[in-house]
Amino acid sequence: MSKLLSIIDRYIIRNFLSTFVFILALFILISVVFDFSEKIDDFLNRGAPLNEILFDYYLNFIPYFMNLFSPLFIFISAVYFTSRMAYNTEIVAMLSAGVNFYRLLKPYFIVSVILALFSWYLTGWVIPTGNDKLIEFESKYINDPVMRRNTYLHKQIAPDVFIYIRNYNRTENSGSRFTLEKFDTTRLKFKIAALKIQWIESTEEWQLTNYTIRKLEGLKETLVKGETLNLTLPMHPRNFGMKTENIQSMNNRELSHFIRAERLRGEDLVTFYIVEKSKRTSMPAATFILVLIAYSISSRRIRGGLGLHLGIGILIAFSYILFMQFSTIFAINGNLNPVLACWIPNILYAVLGLILLLKAPK
């Protein structure tokens, strides 16, 4: 019997993985064709070299797309493969041979472990490295240059220290009408104003042009003016980029350090960063839950066959993704704990999966 089960395990694992690879390759091919047809005008108008299109853009776009929708592809693969076995009465034959219905879940979960770990590693370490080149390519050849300019930036860079920058240019790492204000609770103690601020990469300092320094000590006020001044400030050009771009190019360790630093600065978008970090764990974990649901709804041969199974499966998968989006929106814009928000869909759909498994015909 153990030999029979071992053969069944290998059969399910081999066919599950082959189905997943086929469906993944098919969707990647379709997405690349559509993406290329949409962006070909940008590539031609801005003179993007072929080697950069292939190696800087699509070589990094494919892993990002693959990991973004991997739970959906895994779910569709499990539904398709299991439905095909049910339609061919293979599951009935296995159960008739004495194989326990729940025992058949073992190879499914083995595949889930492999794919979940692979997804977690891609999300946390591989994809952020490639996103640097992907973002740089999009900024150079796709995005509108106007989008690289932020207007009226207002940030807290330290306790009681605030900065204002008008027309910050992310390409040149410079801005105009810079102001830094330091408060003692509610009273202004120190203020710097400059017509221009420029990041100096070699010294990792900010250079102020045509600056004015104003110090307030009680009723005494000191005023100092000058042409240029170099300052070391607790802020970096990446703090002024698009937030999604920043965190997409950070691995798990860098993102954790970034979140701690932004908390100290009193950054309002810390919740958004925590949601991103939590999703890097909750989405791979969803693989087990979606595979459990897929097995529960597809192991029974019903009228309508594979098409009905796929229809029900896709509906459940998209409802999960929609629920995840609603949950994270409540975390970012409401008072819901960001970590809990990312795991609520997993918890609820895990309960749904167990209910479907218990009610599945055996």
C-alpha positions in Angstrom: 0.0 0.0 0.0 2.8 2.4 0.8 4.3 1.8 -2.6 0.9 2.5 -4.2 0.6 5.8 -2.2 4.1 6.8 -3.2 3.3 6.3 -6.9 0.1 8.3 -6.4 2.0 11.1 -4.7 4.5 11.3 -7.5 1.8 11.2 -10.1 -0.2 14.1 -8.5 2.9 16.2 -7.8 4.3 15.7 -11.3 1.0 16.6 -13.0 0.2 19.4 -10.6 3.5 21.1 -11.3 3.4 20.5 -15.0 -0.1 22.0 -15.2 1.0 25.0 -13.2 4.1 25.6 -15.4 2.0 25.3 -18.5 -0.7 27.7 -17.3 1.9 30.1 -15.9 3.9 30.1 -19.2 0.7 30.7 -21.2 -0.4 33.7 -19.1 3.1 35.2 -19.1 3.3 34.9 -22.9 -0.1 36.6 -23.3 0.8 39.3 -20.8 4.1 40.0 -22.5 2.5 40.3 -25.9 -0.2 42.7 -24.7 2.3 44.7 -22.7 4.7 45.0 -25.7 1.9 46.0 -28.0 0.8 48.7 -25.5 4.3 50.1 -25.0 5.9 49.7 -28.4 5.2 53.4 -29.2 7.0 54.5 -26.1 10.0 52.2 -26.9 10.2 53.6 -30.5 9.6 57.2 -29.7 12.2 57.3 -26.9 14.7 55.0 -28.6 14.9 52.2 -26.1 17.6 49.8 -27.1 16.6 46.2 -27.7 19.0 44.7 -25.1 17.5 47.0 -22.4 14.0 46.1 -23.4 14.8 42.4 -23.1 17.2 42.3 -20.2 16.3 45.4 -18.1 12.6 45.4 -18.6 11.1 42.1 -19.5 13.6 40.0 -17.7 12.5 41.7 -14.5 8.8 42.2 -15.6 8.2 38.5 -15.9 9.2 37.5 -12.3 7.2 40.4 -11.0 4.1 39.4 -13.0 4.6 35.7 -12.2 4.7 36.3 -8.5 1.9 38.8 -8.4 -0.6 36.4 -9.8 1.0 33.1 -8.6 -1.8 32.3 -6.1 -4.4 32.6 -8.8 -2.3 30.5 -11.2 -1.8 27.8 -8.6 -5.5 27.8 -7.8 -6.5 27.5 -11.4 -3.9 24.7 -11.9 -5.2 22.8 -8.9 -8.8 23.2 -10.0 -8.0 22.1 -13.6 -5.9 19.1 -12.7 -8.2 17.8 -10.0 -11.3 18.3 -12.1 -9.6 16.3 -14.9 -8.8 13.5 -12.5 -12.4 13.5 -11.2 -13.8 13.6 -14.7 -11.6 10.6 -15.7 -12.8 8.8 -12.5 -9.2 8.6 -11.3 -10.1 9.9 -7.8 -12.9 7.3 -7.6 -10.4 4.6 -8.5 -7.9 5.8 -5.9 -10.6 5.9 -3.2 -11.8 2.4 -4.3 -8.3 1.1 -3.9 -8.4 2.1 -0.2 -6.7 5.5 -0.3 -8.1 7.9 2.2 -9.7 11.1 0.8 -7.8 13.3 3.2 -4.6 11.4 2.5 -4.7 12.6 -1.1 -4.1 16.2 0.2 -0.5 15.3 1.0 0.9 15.7 -2.5 -1.1 18.9 -3.0 0.4 20.4 0.2 3.9 19.3 -0.8 3.5 21.3 -4.0 2.0 24.2 -2.0 5.1 24.2 0.3 7.5 24.3 -2.7 5.6 27.1 -4.5 4.9 29.1 -1.4 8.6 29.1 -0.4 9.6 30.0 -3.9 7.0 32.9 -4.0 8.2 34.2 -0.6 11.8 34.2 -1.7 11.0 35.9 -5.0 8.9 38.6 -3.2 11.3 39.3 -0.4 14.7 39.1 -2.1 14.8 38.5 -5.9 12.1 40.8 -7.2 13.2 43.9 -5.2 16.7 43.6 -6.8 15.2 43.5 -10.3 12.7 46.2 -9.6 15.6 48.8 -9.4 16.3 48.2 -13.1 12.6 47.9 -14.0 11.8 51.3 -12.3 14.8 52.9 -13.9 13.8 51.7 -17.3 10.2 52.8 -16.9 11.3 56.2 -15.7 13.6 56.6 -18.7 11.5 55.2 -21.5 7.9 54.9 -20.4 6.7 57.3 -17.7 5.9 60.9 -18.4 8.8 63.1 -17.2 6.3 65.4 -15.5 5.5 62.5 -13.2 9.0 62.6 -11.9 8.4 66.0 -10.3 6.6 66.3 -6.9 5.1 69.7 -5.9 4.8 71.1 -2.4 6.5 68.3 -0.4 5.9 68.4 3.3 7.7 65.9 5.6 8.7 65.4 9.1 12.3 64.1 9.1 12.9 64.1 12.9 10.9 64.8 16.1 9.8 68.4 15.9 11.7 69.0 12.6 9.8 69.6 9.4 10.9 70.3 5.8 9.1 71.9 2.8 10.2 71.6 -0.8 8.5 73.1 -3.9 8.9 71.4 -7.3 11.2 68.5 -6.2 12.7 66.7 -9.3 13.4 63.0 -8.7 15.6 62.8 -11.8 18.0 65.5 -10.7 17.5 65.1 -6.9 16.9 68.8 -6.6 14.2 71.2 -5.5 13.3 74.8 -5.1 12.0 76.9 -2.2 13.4 74.7 0.5 12.4 75.3 4.1 13.5 73.5 7.3 11.8 74.4 10.6 12.6 73.1 14.1 10.1 73.5 16.9 10.3 73.3 20.7 6.9 71.8 21.2 4.8 74.5 19.5 7.4 77.3 19.4 9.6 77.9 16.4 13.3 77.7 17.4 15.2 77.4 14.2 14.5 78.0 10.5 16.5 77.6 7.3 15.2 78.8 3.9 16.9 78.4 0.5 16.1 79.1 -3.1 17.4 75.6 -4.1 18.4 72.3 -2.6 20.6 69.7 -4.3 21.7 66.2 -3.3 25.4 65.7 -3.5 26.0 61.9 -4.0 29.7 61.9 -3.4 29.4 63.3 0.2 25.8 62.3 0.8 25.0 65.8 1.8 22.4 68.4 0.8 23.7 71.6 -0.7 21.6 74.8 -0.2 21.9 77.8 -2.5 21.0 81.4 -1.5 20.1 80.4 2.0 18.9 82.2 5.1 19.3 80.9 8.7 17.0 82.3 11.4 17.5 81.4 15.1 15.1 82.4 17.8 16.1 82.5 21.4 13.4 84.1 23.4 13.0 87.6 22.2 16.4 87.5 20.5 16.6 86.7 16.8 19.7 85.9 14.8 19.8 86.1 11.0 22.6 84.6 8.8 22.7 84.7 5.0 25.0 83.0 2.5 25.4 81.6 -1.1 26.0 77.9 -0.5 25.8 75.6 2.5 26.3 71.8 2.8 24.2 70.0 5.4 23.8 66.4 6.6 20.1 65.9 7.1 18.2 62.7 8.2 16.6 62.3 4.7 17.6 60.7 1.4 16.4 61.3 -2.2 14.6 57.9 -2.1 12.3 59.5 0.6 10.9 61.8 -2.0 10.2 59.2 -4.7 7.0 57.4 -5.4 6.3 55.4 -2.3 5.3 52.2 -4.2 8.6 52.4 -6.1 10.6 52.8 -3.0 9.3 49.7 -1.2 9.1 47.6 -4.4 12.9 47.9 -4.7 13.6 47.0 -1.0 14.1 43.4 0.2 12.6 42.3 3.4 15.5 43.4 5.6 15.7 46.8 4.0 12.0 47.3 4.2 12.1 46.5 7.9 14.8 49.1 8.5 12.9 51.6 6.4 9.7 51.1 8.4 11.6 51.7 11.7 13.1 54.9 10.3 9.8 56.2 9.0 8.2 55.6 12.3 10.8 57.7 14.0 10.1 60.5 11.5 6.4 60.3 12.2 5.7 59.4 8.5 1.9 59.1 7.8 2.4 56.3 5.3 3.9 53.8 7.7 0.7 51.8 7.6 1.1 51.5 3.9 4.6 50.1 4.3 3.5 47.6 6.9 0.7 46.4 4.7 3.3 45.8 1.9 5.6 43.8 4.2 2.7 41.7 5.6 1.4 40.9 2.1 4.8 39.4 1.3 4.1 36.7 3.8 0.3 36.4 3.7 0.1 36.0 -0.1 2.4 33.0 -0.2 0.5 31.5 2.7 -2.7 31.8 0.7 -1.3 29.1 -1.6 -2.2 26.4 1.0 -5.7 27.8 1.5 -6.5 28.2 -2.2 -5.2 24.7 -3.0 -7.4 23.3 -0.1 -10.5 25.0 -1.6 -9.5 23.9 -5.1 -9.2 20.3 -4.0 -12.5 20.4 -2.1 -14.6 21.8 -4.9 -13.0 19.9 -7.8 -12.6 16.3 -6.5 -16.3 15.5 -7.2 -17.5 14.6 -10.7 -20.5 16.8 -11.4 -22.7 17.7 -14.4 -21.0 20.5 -16.1 -17.6 19.0 -15.5 -14.4 20.9 -15.9 -16.0 24.1 -17.1 -18.2 24.4 -14.0 -15.3 23.7 -11.7 -13.2 26.3 -13.3 -16.0 28.9 -13.2 -16.6 28.3 -9.5 -12.9 28.3 -8.8 -12.2 31.5 -10.7 -15.1 33.2 -8.9 -13.7 32.2 -5.5 -10.2 33.2 -6.4 -11.2 36.7 -7.6 -13.4 37.1 -4.6 -10.4 36.4 -2.4 -8.3 39.0 -4.3 -11.1 41.5 -4.0 -11.5 40.8 -0.3 -7.8 41.3 0.1 -7.9 44.7 -1.6 -10.9 45.9 0.5 -9.1 44.7 3.7 -5.9 46.6 3.0 -7.8 49.7 2.0 -9.5 49.7 5.4 -6.0 49.3 7.0 -4.5 52.2 5.1 -7.5 54.6 5.4 -9.1 53.3 8.6 -8.1 52.1 12.0 -7.7 48.4 11.1 -4.4 46.8 12.2 -2.3 46.4 9.0 -1.0 43.0 9.8 -4.4 41.7 10.7 -5.9 43.3 7.6 -3.6 41.2 5.4 -4.4 38.0 7.3 -8.2 38.3 7.7 -8.9 37.0 4.1 -6.6 34.1 4.8 -8.3 33.3 8.0 -11.8 33.5 6.6 -11.0 31.5 3.4 -9.2 28.9 5.5 -12.4 28.4 7.4 -14.3 28.2 4.1 -11.8 25.7 2.8 -12.2 23.4 5.9 -16.0 23.6 5.6 -15.8 22.6 1.9 -13.4 19.8 2.7 -15.6 18.4 5.4 -18.7 18.5 3.1 -16.9 17.2 0.0 -18.2 13.7 -1.0 -15.8 11.0 0.0 
